[in-house]
């Protein structure tokens, strides 16, 4: 009989772990694509003797929100890095996107939003869409110090930030997931503690 609570605890622990892994799977896939792009961009900048770009949480939030706006759009010869200068997409709900990331126009003015559409987000093609296109001039610019990357379906968006007050993306308090990951971790710990005390 003493074995039954332990068996229950282990089965609950196992099923909870599987749920966590299953729920986060797509997030990890996106994170891999985004991390690969960041590493590629920083290698590209290093080859030009430029400093590496550092991740900026609010820029990453905005990149994810913008990528979400594109997710149903197909890739064409006139979207993303192939866009003719002056015909870039306008975001009618841009103030809402900024608000979701606890940003405002005054601290994003000098930043740059660079969307690219690549079927299946193939890593080599994704990188060349930024380093071998009209976007390379922004990656070559020393004023940009930070980066945020978000992806959705075939779209990946890079947001570049500066160190100036008009482009540092440093207003308000936000994390990429608005604390959701922290709550999940706390929930997992509480679950383990309750389960442990149920054994006795």
Secondary structure by P-SEA (a helix, b strand, c coil): ccaaaaaaaaaaaaaaaaaaaaaaaaaaaaaaaaaaaaaaaaaaaaaacccbbbbbaaaaaaaaaaaaaaccccccccccccccccccccccaaaaaaaaacccccccccbbbbbbbbccccaaaaaaacccccccccccccccccbbbbbcccbbbbbbbcccccccccccccccccaaaaaaaaaaaaaaaaaaaaac
